[in-house]
Amino acid sequence: MKKTLIILAHPNFEESRLNKTLINTIKNEKNITINNLYSEYKSFDKIDIKREQTLLLEHDRIVFQFPFYWFSSPSLLKEWQDKVLEYGFAYGSEGGKLKTKEFKIVTTMGSPEFAYQAGAYIQVSMNELLKPFETMAKFTRMSYTMPFYVYKALKISDEELEQKAFEYKQTLLNEDWSSSLSKYLNS
């Protein structure tokens, strides 16, 4: 079974209803490691680059999981990318260490799904908003796979959240992440 590393970047994880519920559904899975950046690093300048790179190398799949803040990720995840995905490791003539990895985004957002399209409130799709992450994955030669979304964070019912948590677990445990990629790319 493939080993999955979840890079969790939620500055208020303990107060998060959605992300906490999702993580609780998979936290005891033997092939899933949760790396909670905001618990691990209290200061941005303290990121242990070698530890983080070792974690990446020990896993087959990399997940960035975060609440969608101002059309991107929380700032610590960006800092993590800048430091950990360095030249000579993630890219460059001596890099490419991630080229066999599969990559997925899991994100939660406050607005409903219909808001993320041309002419709606947000004006653009989630595919467009996540393009920097897709580009990062491709640049580091990881296989970008279909993102997993949970919409309407403040208004989702308990039943809807339970269903999304079930889908989340099934998605992460599925051995073939690429099966849904062609559907995603053609949407």
Backbone as a printed PyTorch tensor [residue, N CA C, xyz], in Angstrom:
tensor([[[  0.8410,  -1.1870,   0.0000],
         [  0.0000,   0.0000,   0.0000],
         [  0.8860,   1.2510,   0.0000]],

        [[  0.4600,   2.2440,  -0.7650],
         [  1.2260,   3.4870,  -0.8650],
         [  1.1610,   4.2750,   0.4380]],

        [[  2.2750,   4.9300,   0.7580],
         [  2.3470,   5.7560,   1.9650],
         [  2.0160,   7.1970,   1.6090]],

        [[  1.1420,   7.7950,   2.4090],
         [  0.6610,   9.1550,   2.1520],
         [  1.0930,  10.0880,   3.2680]],

        [[  1.6360,  11.2350,   2.8780],
         [  2.0130,  12.2940,   3.8160],
         [  1.0490,  13.4570,   3.6410]],

        [[  0.3530,  13.8050,   4.7080],
         [ -0.5270,  14.9720,   4.6830],
         [  0.2120,  16.1300,   5.3330]],

        [[  0.4810,  17.1550,   4.5490],
         [  1.0680,  18.3930,   5.0590],
         [ -0.1240,  19.2680,   5.4300]],

        [[ -0.4690,  19.2800,   6.7050],
         [ -1.6280,  20.0220,   7.2020],
         [ -1.1980,  21.4290,   7.5880]],

        [[ -1.8530,  22.4120,   6.9890],
         [ -1.5050,  23.8150,   7.2670],
         [ -2.7680,  24.5760,   7.6550]],

        [[ -3.1320,  24.4520,   8.9150],
         [ -4.3120,  25.1540,   9.4300],
         [ -3.9160,  25.8830,  10.7090]],

        [[ -3.9050,  27.2240,  10.6830],
         [ -3.4550,  27.9740,  11.8590],
         [ -4.3590,  27.8370,  13.0810]],

        [[ -5.5980,  27.4070,  12.8870],
         [ -6.5370,  27.2300,  14.0050],
         [ -7.1630,  25.8400,  13.9540]],

        [[ -6.3350,  24.8450,  13.8020],
         [ -6.8300,  23.4840,  13.5930],
         [ -7.7720,  23.0170,  14.7000]],

        [[ -7.4480,  23.2790,  15.9410],
         [ -8.2800,  22.7970,  17.0490],
         [ -9.6900,  23.3840,  17.0230]],

        [[ -9.8530,  24.5600,  16.4310],
         [-11.1710,  25.1850,  16.3190],
         [-11.8580,  24.8540,  14.9930]],

        [[-11.1900,  24.1410,  14.1260],
         [-11.7240,  23.8500,  12.7970],
         [-12.6760,  22.6660,  12.8290]],

        [[-13.8950,  22.9000,  12.4930],
         [-14.8720,  21.8140,  12.4300],
         [-14.5900,  20.9110,  11.2290]],

        [[-14.3560,  21.4970,  10.0710],
         [-14.1880,  20.7100,   8.8540],
         [-12.8740,  19.9430,   8.8220]],

        [[-11.7540,  20.6430,   8.8970],
         [-10.4610,  19.9690,   8.7920],
         [-10.2370,  18.9810,   9.9290]],

        [[-10.7000,  19.3150,  11.1040],
         [-10.5560,  18.4040,  12.2370],
         [-11.3620,  17.1210,  11.9980]],

        [[-12.5710,  17.2720,  11.4700],
         [-13.3930,  16.1010,  11.1550],
         [-12.7190,  15.2380,  10.0960]],

        [[-12.2060,  15.8690,   9.0550],
         [-11.5320,  15.1140,   7.9930],
         [-10.3310,  14.3530,   8.5480]],

        [[ -9.4810,  15.0450,   9.2740],
         [ -8.2730,  14.4110,   9.8260],
         [ -8.6390,  13.2800,  10.7880]],

        [[ -9.6630,  13.4770,  11.5920],
         [-10.0670,  12.4330,  12.5400],
         [-10.4990,  11.1430,  11.8510]],

        [[-10.9650,  11.2290,  10.6060],
         [-11.3910,  10.0130,   9.9040],
         [-10.2140,   9.1600,   9.4320]],

        [[ -9.0250,   9.7500,   9.3370],
         [ -7.8850,   8.9920,   8.7950],
         [ -6.6780,   8.9420,   9.7320]],

        [[ -6.7710,   9.5850,  10.8830],
         [ -5.5830,   9.7130,  11.7420],
         [ -5.0170,   8.3840,  12.2370]],

        [[ -5.8040,   7.3250,  12.2340],
         [ -5.3170,   6.0290,  12.7040],
         [ -4.9520,   5.0710,  11.5740]],

        [[ -4.9940,   5.5490,  10.3500],
         [ -4.6120,   4.7090,   9.2110],
         [ -3.0970,   4.5080,   9.2260]],

        [[ -2.6540,   3.2720,   9.0790],
         [ -1.2300,   2.9670,   9.2450],
         [ -0.3350,   3.5300,   8.1490]],

        [[ -0.8440,   3.7680,   6.9660],
         [ -0.0030,   4.2670,   5.8750],
         [ -0.1780,   5.7530,   5.6130]],

        [[ -0.7670,   6.4580,   6.5750],
         [ -0.9540,   7.8990,   6.4420],
         [ -0.2400,   8.6000,   7.5930]],

        [[  0.6040,   9.5600,   7.2520],
         [  1.3130,  10.3830,   8.2300],
         [  0.7690,  11.7960,   8.1450]],

        [[  0.4450,  12.3800,   9.2870],
         [ -0.0520,  13.7570,   9.3300],
         [  1.0550,  14.6420,   9.8840]],

        [[  1.4540,  15.6120,   9.1010],
         [  2.4910,  16.5660,   9.4920],
         [  1.8070,  17.9250,   9.6570]],

        [[  1.4470,  18.2560,  10.8930],
         [  0.7270,  19.4950,  11.1870],
         [  1.7380,  20.6350,  11.3410]],

        [[  1.8630,  21.4460,  10.3020],
         [  2.8960,  22.4880,  10.2890],
         [  2.7400,  23.5010,  11.4110]],

        [[  1.5170,  23.8990,  11.7180],
         [  1.3250,  24.9180,  12.7570],
         [  1.5650,  24.3660,  14.1560]],

        [[  1.4730,  23.0630,  14.3460],
         [  1.8520,  22.4570,  15.6270],
         [  3.3580,  22.2590,  15.6970]],

        [[  3.9310,  21.9170,  14.5760],
         [  5.3610,  21.6130,  14.5020],
         [  6.2400,  22.8590,  14.5850]],

        [[  5.7750,  23.9410,  13.9530],
         [  6.6080,  25.1420,  13.8410],
         [  5.8750,  26.3660,  14.3650]],

        [[  6.3300,  26.8620,  15.4740],
         [  5.7300,  28.0600,  16.0740],
         [  6.2640,  29.3330,  15.4310]],

        [[  7.3790,  29.1970,  14.7380],
         [  8.0040,  30.3400,  14.0860],
         [  8.4050,  29.9480,  12.6680]],

        [[  8.1690,  30.8350,  11.7300],
         [  8.4560,  30.5410,  10.3290],
         [  9.9300,  30.2400,  10.0810]],

        [[ 10.8140,  30.8410,  10.8510],
         [ 12.2460,  30.6410,  10.6110],
         [ 12.7780,  29.3470,  11.2340]],

        [[ 11.9110,  28.5540,  11.8270],
         [ 12.3380,  27.3290,  12.4980],
         [ 12.0400,  26.0630,  11.6970]],

        [[ 11.5980,  26.1840,  10.4490],
         [ 11.2710,  25.0010,   9.6560],
         [ 12.5210,  24.1360,   9.4920]],

        [[ 12.4020,  22.8790,   9.8850],
         [ 13.5040,  21.9240,   9.7890],
         [ 13.5010,  21.3350,   8.3730]],

        [[ 14.2760,  21.9290,   7.5080],
         [ 14.2650,  21.5790,   6.0860],
         [ 14.6180,  20.1110,   5.8700]],

        [[ 15.6410,  19.6180,   6.5230],
         [ 16.0670,  18.2220,   6.3310],
         [ 14.9990,  17.2450,   6.8170]],

        [[ 14.3730,  17.5450,   7.9490],
         [ 13.2890,  16.6950,   8.4560],
         [ 12.1520,  16.6320,   7.4470]],

        [[ 11.7780,  17.7890,   6.9380],
         [ 10.6620,  17.8590,   5.9920],
         [ 10.9980,  17.1390,   4.6870]],

        [[ 12.2130,  17.2960,   4.2100],
         [ 12.6150,  16.6100,   2.9790],
         [ 12.6520,  15.0990,   3.1820]],

        [[ 13.0980,  14.6660,   4.3450],
         [ 13.1060,  13.2350,   4.6550],
         [ 11.6880,  12.6810,   4.6580]],

        [[ 10.7650,  13.4060,   5.2740],
         [  9.3630,  12.9770,   5.2600],
         [  8.8460,  12.8350,   3.8310]],

        [[  9.1470,  13.7940,   2.9890],
         [  8.7110,  13.7210,   1.5910],
         [  9.2690,  12.4750,   0.9090]],

        [[ 10.5370,  12.1980,   1.1310],
         [ 11.1770,  11.0490,   0.4870],
         [ 10.6290,   9.7150,   0.9840]],

        [[ 10.1470,   9.6720,   2.2180],
         [  9.6370,   8.4320,   2.8120],
         [  8.2180,   8.0850,   2.3690]],

        [[  7.5730,   8.9680,   1.6250],
         [  6.1760,   8.7630,   1.2310],
         [  6.0150,   8.7630,  -0.2840]],

        [[  4.9800,   8.0700,  -0.7380],
         [  4.6830,   7.9750,  -2.1710],
         [  3.7540,   9.0880,  -2.6370]],

        [[  2.9510,   9.5700,  -1.7130],
         [  1.9390,  10.5730,  -2.0250],
         [  2.0630,  11.7470,  -1.0710]],

        [[  1.8710,  12.9370,  -1.6310],
         [  1.9600,  14.1630,  -0.8450],
         [  0.6260,  14.8900,  -0.9680]],

        [[  0.0520,  15.2510,   0.1760],
         [ -1.2020,  16.0070,   0.2050],
         [ -0.9410,  17.3240,   0.9150]],

        [[ -1.3230,  18.4200,   0.2890],
         [ -1.3750,  19.7110,   0.9750],
         [ -2.8240,  19.8980,   1.4040]],

        [[ -3.0580,  19.9630,   2.7070],
         [ -4.4160,  20.1680,   3.2190],
         [ -4.4600,  21.4740,   3.9860]],

        [[ -5.4310,  22.3380,   3.6200],
         [ -5.4950,  23.6620,   4.2290],
         [ -6.8510,  24.3100,   3.9840]],

        [[ -7.2100,  25.2760,   4.8500],
         [ -8.3830,  26.1040,   4.5610],
         [ -7.9840,  27.1250,   3.4960]],

        [[ -8.8840,  27.4340,   2.6130],
         [ -8.6060,  28.3610,   1.5160],
         [ -8.7710,  29.7850,   2.0270]],

        [[ -7.6400,  30.4670,   2.2690],
         [ -7.6260,  31.8390,   2.7870],
         [ -7.2540,  32.8020,   1.6750]],

        [[ -8.0710,  33.7650,   1.4250],
         [ -7.7850,  34.7850,   0.4210],
         [ -7.2620,  34.1730,  -0.8780]],

        [[ -7.9500,  33.1320,  -1.3170],
         [ -7.6950,  32.5000,  -2.6120],
         [ -6.3430,  31.8070,  -2.6860]],

        [[ -5.8580,  31.3710,  -1.5360],
         [ -4.5970,  30.6390,  -1.4840],
         [ -4.5250,  29.8630,  -0.1670]],

        [[ -3.3360,  29.4280,   0.1630],
         [ -3.1190,  28.6840,   1.4040],
         [ -2.6820,  29.6300,   2.5150]],

        [[ -2.7660,  29.1880,   3.7700],
         [ -2.1920,  29.9670,   4.8630],
         [ -0.6870,  30.1680,   4.6420]],

        [[ -0.1730,  31.2340,   5.1940],
         [  1.1920,  31.6760,   4.8910],
         [  2.2870,  30.6760,   5.2620]],

        [[  2.1000,  29.8800,   6.2930],
         [  3.1470,  28.9290,   6.6790],
         [  3.3760,  27.8770,   5.5920]],

        [[  2.3370,  27.5010,   4.8870],
         [  2.5230,  26.5280,   3.8080],
         [  3.3610,  27.1250,   2.6810]],

        [[  3.1480,  28.3770,   2.3780],
         [  3.9670,  29.0410,   1.3540],
         [  5.4270,  29.1130,   1.8100]],

        [[  5.6420,  29.4620,   3.0650],
         [  7.0080,  29.5060,   3.6060],
         [  7.6460,  28.1180,   3.5560]],

        [[  6.8600,  27.0920,   3.8930],
         [  7.3330,  25.7100,   3.8340],
         [  7.7760,  25.3730,   2.4090]],

        [[  6.9540,  25.7220,   1.4200],
         [  7.3080,  25.4690,   0.0210],
         [  8.6240,  26.1620,  -0.3400]],

        [[  8.7270,  27.4330,   0.0290],
         [  9.9210,  28.2090,  -0.3150],
         [ 11.1960,  27.5980,   0.2650]],

        [[ 11.1100,  27.0440,   1.4630],
         [ 12.3020,  26.5110,   2.1280],
         [ 12.5690,  25.0430,   1.7950]],

        [[ 11.5370,  24.2270,   1.8070],
         [ 11.7120,  22.7780,   1.6760],
         [ 11.8960,  22.3420,   0.2200]],

        [[ 11.1630,  22.9490,  -0.6810],
         [ 11.2340,  22.5550,  -2.0910],
         [ 12.3540,  23.3200,  -2.7970]],

        [[ 13.5340,  23.2030,  -2.2430],
         [ 14.6670,  23.9990,  -2.7100],
         [ 15.3710,  23.3880,  -3.9200]],

        [[ 16.1530,  24.2470,  -4.5660],
         [ 16.9980,  23.8360,  -5.6910],
         [ 17.9520,  22.7430,  -5.2140]],

        [[ 18.1130,  21.7210,  -6.0180],
         [ 18.9850,  20.6100,  -5.6420],
         [ 18.2380,  19.4920,  -4.9420]],

        [[ 17.0360,  19.7820,  -4.4790],
         [ 16.1850,  18.7460,  -3.8920],
         [ 14.9570,  18.5320,  -4.7720]],

        [[ 14.1340,  19.5390,  -4.8920],
         [ 12.8760,  19.4030,  -5.6270],
         [ 13.0180,  19.6950,  -7.1170]],

        [[ 14.0130,  20.4510,  -7.4760],
         [ 14.2190,  20.7960,  -8.8890],
         [ 15.6900,  21.1120,  -9.1240]],

        [[ 16.0420,  21.2930, -10.3770],
         [ 17.4260,  21.5790, -10.7410],
         [ 18.1400,  20.3320, -11.2210]],

        [[ 19.3590,  20.5050, -11.6890],
         [ 20.1080,  19.3850, -12.2670],
         [ 20.3740,  18.2670, -11.2550]],

        [[ 20.4990,  18.6000,  -9.9920],
         [ 20.7010,  17.6000,  -8.9380],
         [ 19.4080,  17.3120,  -8.1750]],

        [[ 18.3160,  17.9510,  -8.5820],
         [ 17.0320,  17.8070,  -7.8880],
         [ 16.1960,  16.6790,  -8.4620]],

        [[ 14.9040,  16.9130,  -8.5010],
         [ 13.9960,  15.9030,  -9.0310],
         [ 13.7020,  14.7710,  -8.0760]],

        [[ 13.9340,  14.9860,  -6.7890],
         [ 13.7340,  13.9210,  -5.8040],
         [ 12.2560,  13.5460,  -5.6190]],

        [[ 11.3590,  14.3730,  -6.1370],
         [  9.9250,  14.1330,  -5.9540],
         [  9.2650,  13.5540,  -7.2010]],

        [[ 10.0500,  13.2160,  -8.2070],
         [  9.4830,  12.8760,  -9.5070],
         [  8.5980,  11.6350,  -9.5220]],

        [[  8.6760,  10.7800,  -8.5490],
         [  7.8040,   9.5990,  -8.5240],
         [  6.5870,   9.7890,  -7.6210]],

        [[  6.4380,  10.9670,  -7.0450],
         [  5.3710,  11.2160,  -6.0700],
         [  4.0660,  11.6400,  -6.7510]],

        [[  2.9570,  11.2940,  -6.1040],
         [  1.6430,  11.7930,  -6.5030],
         [  1.3040,  12.9450,  -5.5630]],

        [[  0.6360,  13.9540,  -6.0880],
         [  0.3430,  15.1610,  -5.3170],
         [ -1.1440,  15.4910,  -5.3890]],

        [[ -1.7020,  15.8650,  -4.2380],
         [ -3.1230,  16.2160,  -4.1660],
         [ -3.3090,  17.4040,  -3.2380]],

        [[ -4.2740,  18.2390,  -3.5870],
         [ -4.7180,  19.3330,  -2.7220],
         [ -6.0240,  18.9120,  -2.0610]],

        [[ -6.1280,  19.1450,  -0.7600],
         [ -7.3940,  19.0280,  -0.0330],
         [ -7.6250,  20.3910,   0.5830]],

        [[ -8.7350,  21.0210,   0.2230],
         [ -8.9790,  22.3560,   0.7660],
         [-10.4440,  22.5630,   1.1180]],

        [[-10.6310,  23.3960,   2.1310],
         [-11.9740,  23.7580,   2.5870],
         [-12.1520,  25.2510,   2.3650]],

        [[-13.3730,  25.6330,   2.0030],
         [-13.6320,  27.0550,   1.7600],
         [-15.0200,  27.4340,   2.2320]],

        [[-15.2060,  28.7210,   2.4940],
         [-16.4650,  29.1960,   3.0360],
         [-17.5910,  29.3110,   2.0320]],

        [[-17.2800,  29.6500,   0.8130],
         [-18.3170,  29.8720,  -0.1980],
         [-18.8470,  28.5540,  -0.7520]],

        [[-20.0750,  28.5730,  -1.2860],
         [-20.6240,  27.3730,  -1.9200],
         [-19.9590,  27.1150,  -3.2700]],

        [[-20.1000,  25.9150,  -3.7660],
         [-19.4400,  25.5140,  -5.0110],
         [-19.7840,  26.4220,  -6.1860]],

        [[-21.0460,  26.8170,  -6.3100],
         [-21.4530,  27.6220,  -7.4690],
         [-20.7620,  28.9830,  -7.5220]],

        [[-20.2040,  29.4500,  -6.4030],
         [-19.5290,  30.7550,  -6.3790],
         [-18.2210,  30.7480,  -7.1630]],

        [[-17.6690,  29.5580,  -7.3830],
         [-16.3670,  29.4370,  -8.0420],
         [-16.5250,  29.1380,  -9.5310]],

        [[-17.0720,  30.0980, -10.2470],
         [-17.2110,  29.9910, -11.7020],
         [-17.3540,  31.3840, -12.2920]],

        [[-17.0880,  31.4980, -13.5640],
         [-17.1990,  32.7930, -14.2450],
         [-18.6140,  33.3400, -14.0800]],

        [[-18.7060,  34.6180, -13.7740],
         [-19.9990,  35.2670, -13.6190],
         [-20.6070,  35.1450, -12.2330]],

        [[-20.0380,  34.3170, -11.3850],
         [-20.5530,  34.1550, -10.0210],
         [-19.7620,  35.0530,  -9.0690]],

        [[-20.0390,  34.9250,  -7.8040],
         [-19.4600,  35.7780,  -6.7750],
         [-17.9300,  35.8390,  -6.8190]],

        [[-17.2700,  34.6910,  -6.8820],
         [-15.8030,  34.6370,  -6.8670],
         [-15.2260,  34.9480,  -8.2530]],

        [[-15.9500,  34.6590,  -9.2920],
         [-15.5960,  34.9850, -10.6880],
         [-14.7000,  33.9810, -11.4010]],

        [[-14.0340,  33.1050, -10.6870],
         [-13.1530,  32.1220, -11.3230],
         [-13.3490,  30.7500, -10.6790]],

        [[-12.9030,  29.7170, -11.3830],
         [-13.0530,  28.3470, -10.8840],
         [-11.9480,  27.9930,  -9.8920]],

        [[-12.1910,  26.9480,  -9.1360],
         [-11.1510,  26.4400,  -8.2340],
         [ -9.9520,  25.9380,  -9.0320]],

        [[-10.1840,  25.3790, -10.2060],
         [ -9.0610,  24.9450, -11.0540],
         [ -8.1270,  26.1100, -11.3400]],

        [[ -8.6880,  27.2710, -11.6350],
         [ -7.8720,  28.4580, -11.9040],
         [ -7.1460,  28.9250, -10.6420]],

        [[ -7.8500,  28.9330,  -9.5270],
         [ -7.2560,  29.4020,  -8.2780],
         [ -6.1270,  28.4900,  -7.7840]],

        [[ -6.2240,  27.2120,  -8.0870],
         [ -5.1960,  26.2570,  -7.6430],
         [ -4.0690,  26.0690,  -8.6580]],

        [[ -4.0940,  26.8090,  -9.7320],
         [ -3.0770,  26.6790, -10.7860],
         [ -1.6410,  26.8070, -10.2440]],

        [[ -1.3440,  27.7050,  -9.2880],
         [  0.0310,  27.7500,  -8.7530],
         [  0.4690,  26.4250,  -8.1080]],

        [[ -0.4460,  25.7260,  -7.4530],
         [ -0.0980,  24.4390,  -6.8400],
         [  0.1120,  23.3690,  -7.9100]],

        [[ -0.7330,  23.3990,  -8.9260],
         [ -0.5680,  22.4660, -10.0420],
         [  0.7800,  22.6990, -10.7300]],

        [[  1.1200,  23.9590, -10.9370],
         [  2.3900,  24.3040, -11.5750],
         [  3.5720,  23.8790, -10.7070]],

        [[  3.4750,  24.0890,  -9.3980],
         [  4.5250,  23.6540,  -8.4710],
         [  4.7160,  22.1420,  -8.5600]],

        [[  3.6050,  21.4000,  -8.5790],
         [  3.6980,  19.9400,  -8.6710],
         [  4.3770,  19.5210,  -9.9710]],

        [[  3.9670,  20.1150, -11.0560],
         [  4.5520,  19.7580, -12.3520],
         [  6.0190,  20.1770, -12.4330]],

        [[  6.3480,  21.3370, -11.8950],
         [  7.7290,  21.8230, -11.9270],
         [  8.6600,  20.9060, -11.1390]],

        [[  8.1450,  20.3360, -10.0530],
         [  8.9400,  19.4190,  -9.2350],
         [  8.7610,  17.9690,  -9.6850]],

        [[  8.0660,  17.7920, -10.8000],
         [  7.8660,  16.5060, -11.4660],
         [  7.0120,  15.5200, -10.6840]],

        [[  6.1520,  16.0380,  -9.8240],
         [  5.1610,  15.1900,  -9.1800],
         [  3.9610,  15.0630, -10.1150]],

        [[  3.1630,  14.0280,  -9.9080],
         [  1.9290,  13.8510, -10.6770],
         [  0.8030,  14.5580,  -9.9420]],

        [[  0.2680,  15.5920, -10.5580],
         [ -0.8320,  16.3620,  -9.9670],
         [ -2.1290,  15.5780, -10.1400]],

        [[ -2.8410,  15.3440,  -9.0450],
         [ -4.0940,  14.5910,  -9.1000],
         [ -5.2660,  15.4770,  -8.7010]],

        [[ -6.4520,  14.9770,  -8.9400],
         [ -7.6580,  15.7620,  -8.7230],
         [ -7.7690,  16.2550,  -7.2780]],

        [[ -7.9530,  17.5500,  -7.0830],
         [ -8.1230,  18.0900,  -5.7290],
         [ -9.4080,  17.5780,  -5.0710]],

        [[ -9.4290,  17.6720,  -3.7560],
         [-10.6240,  17.3200,  -2.9800],
         [-11.0930,  18.5850,  -2.2840]],

        [[-12.3500,  18.9520,  -2.5030],
         [-12.8950,  20.2030,  -1.9770],
         [-14.0110,  19.9480,  -0.9690]],

        [[-14.0700,  20.8140,   0.0300],
         [-15.2450,  20.8900,   0.9020],
         [-15.6740,  22.3510,   0.9010]],

        [[-16.8480,  22.5990,   0.3590],
         [-17.3800,  23.9590,   0.2310],
         [-18.2580,  24.3210,   1.4280]],

        [[-18.6250,  25.5800,   1.4880],
         [-19.5380,  26.2000,   2.4700],
         [-19.2180,  25.8010,   3.9160]],

        [[-18.0060,  26.0940,   4.3020],
         [-17.4820,  25.6900,   5.6070],
         [-18.3610,  26.1010,   6.7830]],

        [[-18.9160,  27.2810,   6.7380],
         [-19.6920,  27.7670,   7.8810],
         [-21.1360,  27.2820,   7.8810]],

        [[-21.5900,  26.7430,   6.7580],
         [-23.0000,  26.3550,   6.6550],
         [-23.2220,  24.8840,   6.3370]],

        [[-22.1750,  24.1050,   6.2790],
         [-22.3370,  22.6940,   5.9400],
         [-23.0320,  21.9650,   7.0930]],

        [[-23.9890,  21.1250,   6.7590],
         [-24.7180,  20.3840,   7.7940],
         [-23.8570,  19.2360,   8.3130]],

        [[-24.2400,  18.7120,   9.4650],
         [-23.5190,  17.5720,  10.0290],
         [-23.5610,  16.3800,   9.0750]],

        [[-24.7120,  16.1680,   8.4380],
         [-24.8680,  15.0510,   7.5090],
         [-23.9670,  15.2280,   6.2800]],

        [[-23.9330,  16.4420,   5.7450],
         [-23.0710,  16.7140,   4.5860],
         [-21.6000,  16.5410,   4.9560]],

        [[-21.2250,  17.0110,   6.1270],
         [-19.8370,  16.8850,   6.5690],
         [-19.4680,  15.4190,   6.7760]],

        [[-20.3670,  14.6510,   7.3430],
         [-20.1200,  13.2230,   7.5260],
         [-19.9020,  12.5410,   6.1700]],

        [[-20.7080,  12.9050,   5.1780],
         [-20.5520,  12.3400,   3.8330],
         [-19.2130,  12.7530,   3.2190]],

        [[-18.8510,  14.0270,   3.3720],
         [-17.5700,  14.5060,   2.8270],
         [-16.3940,  13.8180,   3.5230]],

        [[-16.5010,  13.5880,   4.8240],
         [-15.4370,  12.8960,   5.5590],
         [-15.2810,  11.4630,   5.0490]],

        [[-16.3980,  10.8110,   4.7660],
         [-16.3590,   9.4630,   4.1930],
         [-15.6750,   9.4890,   2.8280]],

        [[-16.0440,  10.4440,   1.9780],
         [-15.4470,  10.5790,   0.6400],
         [-13.9470,  10.8890,   0.7360]],

        [[-13.5910,  11.7220,   1.6920],
         [-12.1830,  12.0820,   1.9240],
         [-11.3630,  10.8310,   2.2520]],

        [[-11.8560,  10.0480,   3.1840],
         [-11.1470,   8.8270,   3.5740],
         [-11.0190,   7.8840,   2.3840]],

        [[-12.1060,   7.6900,   1.6530],
         [-12.0710,   6.8160,   0.4820],
         [-11.0770,   7.3280,  -0.5620]],

        [[-11.0510,   8.6370,  -0.7470],
         [-10.1250,   9.2450,  -1.7100],
         [ -8.6820,   8.9740,  -1.3120]],

        [[ -8.3550,   9.1970,  -0.0560],
         [ -6.9660,   9.0140,   0.3870],
         [ -6.5420,   7.5520,   0.3990]],

        [[ -7.4780,   6.6580,   0.6720],
         [ -7.1420,   5.2340,   0.7240],
         [ -7.1650,   4.5670,  -0.6440]],

        [[ -7.7570,   5.2100,  -1.6290],
         [ -7.8170,   4.6640,  -2.9810],
         [ -6.3970,   4.5210,  -3.5310]],

        [[ -6.0570,   3.3470,  -4.0060],
         [ -4.7110,   3.1050,  -4.5350],
         [ -4.4590,   3.8230,  -5.8540]],

        [[ -5.4970,   4.1360,  -6.6020],
         [ -5.3220,   4.7350,  -7.9280],
         [ -5.8560,   6.1600,  -7.9610]],

        [[ -5.0260,   7.1060,  -7.5570],
         [ -5.4260,   8.5140,  -7.6090],
         [ -5.5760,   9.0050,  -9.0370]],

        [[ -4.9020,   8.3900,  -9.9740],
         [ -4.9440,   8.8670, -11.3570],
         [ -6.2630,   8.5410, -12.0430]],

        [[ -7.0610,   7.6290, -11.4890],
         [ -8.3180,   7.2470, -12.1380],
         [ -9.2730,   8.4190, -12.2700]],

        [[ -9.2260,   9.3440, -11.3440],
         [-10.1220,  10.5000, -11.4100],
         [ -9.4670,  11.6950, -12.0900]],

        [[ -8.1930,  11.5820, -12.4320],
         [ -7.4890,  12.7270, -13.0070],
         [ -7.9860,  13.0840, -14.3980]],

        [[ -8.2500,  12.0960, -15.2370],
         [ -8.7040,  12.4240, -16.5910],
         [-10.0550,  13.1230, -16.5500]],

        [[-10.9090,  12.7120, -15.6390],
         [-12.2030,  13.3850, -15.4740],
         [-11.9790,  14.8400, -15.0600]],

        [[-11.0560,  15.0520, -14.1310],
         [-10.7390,  16.4000, -13.6540],
         [-10.1740,  17.2610, -14.7740]],

        [[ -9.2320,  16.7300, -15.5200],
         [ -8.5840,  17.5060, -16.5750],
         [ -9.5320,  17.8350, -17.7190]],

        [[-10.5510,  17.0140, -17.9070],
         [-11.5000,  17.2480, -18.9900],
         [-12.7270,  18.0350, -18.5570]],

        [[-12.7650,  18.4660, -17.3070],
         [-13.9380,  19.2150, -16.8260],
         [-13.7980,  20.6940, -17.0990]]])
